[in-house]
Amino acid sequence: MRARIFVFLALVGFAVVAFGNATSALSLPSWLNRSFIVEHVSAFPARVYEALTPKPRHQSAFLLLGKAGPGWTAGELTDTILLASVNTETNRASIISIPRDFLVRLPGQGLSGGRTTKINTLWLIGTQDARRRGIVDVAEQSALLRSAVEEITGTSISEVVVVNVAVFTDAIDALGGIALNVTERIDDPAFPTAGGGTEHLRIEPGFQVLDGATAVKYARTRHTPEGDFGRLRRQHQVLEALAAKARGLKLTEDLSQLLALYELFAGRIETTVSIDEIPGIALTFRGISLSNVKTFALESIGREPLLVSGPGSSLVPREGMFRYDEIRAAVRELIRENEE
């Protein structure tokens, strides 16, 4: 039981940082309510818990996706794409950001087959295709994007987790905001808002505590000298700040806070994770400390930049369009160095 609640927290915290139907949304059984947990969790014998819980996966990779969500222009584009590799034998993890403008080629079949597109459109294309066939299922919706990330990085993905701006915002607010050092003045005169509007976003530099709405804007704006690369860097910064806040609050030791978070987010996270898989995934994350989680940007993990400018403001591999040998080797070496 404790493992089920723990993985709920782990998936929320892990996915929102960075950012269907009843069987595809992360939710717990109806019988697992507040009174049941309060009555039984603290008294559940540790030896029985260990005996009933599956062994953790020693090496797993998760695809963590962030999208704007309902109410936003192009709300189904996944502008945050993170590959998280976890090694439970060494209790280390690597999170690699994949730029949204990475150019990919679609399979030569279906309505969109044979053409090229930016990688952040693949969830949208997969969702549209699934719905056209009457299917609402995260595995189907994410199949194109999952396959593309596996091909690019040479890494087999175990599960997919998708969150939107509202979940990201509410998660930060539920934890009381996040503390971080804003290293540059943010002045974006046309930051997009829900419904297709804009606002003038200003954030002054310095150490400060940001609420959910401000942290989301800080992570999403591209109106800085670094453009999308600066956006990726700030996403990593917010990820680390949120993880640090969750660790500092010792959420896994506070049942009331766990229950409050569960009630807030149950059913709002789209994922391929099933209830039966939750205990094993909980153990996958349980022994990993924040200091052993490293974040990287795909374009900067090699000795030289792995990506160069391509057609239509896209990014393509330095070794050639749709050629991934160099990227795969760099990802493999990064994971080996960071997790062994």
Summary of the structure (lengths in Angstrom):
residues: 340
radius of gyration: 19.8
end to end distance: 31.0
largest distance: 60.4
contacts: 1103
relative contact order: 0.20
helix: 44%
strand: 21%
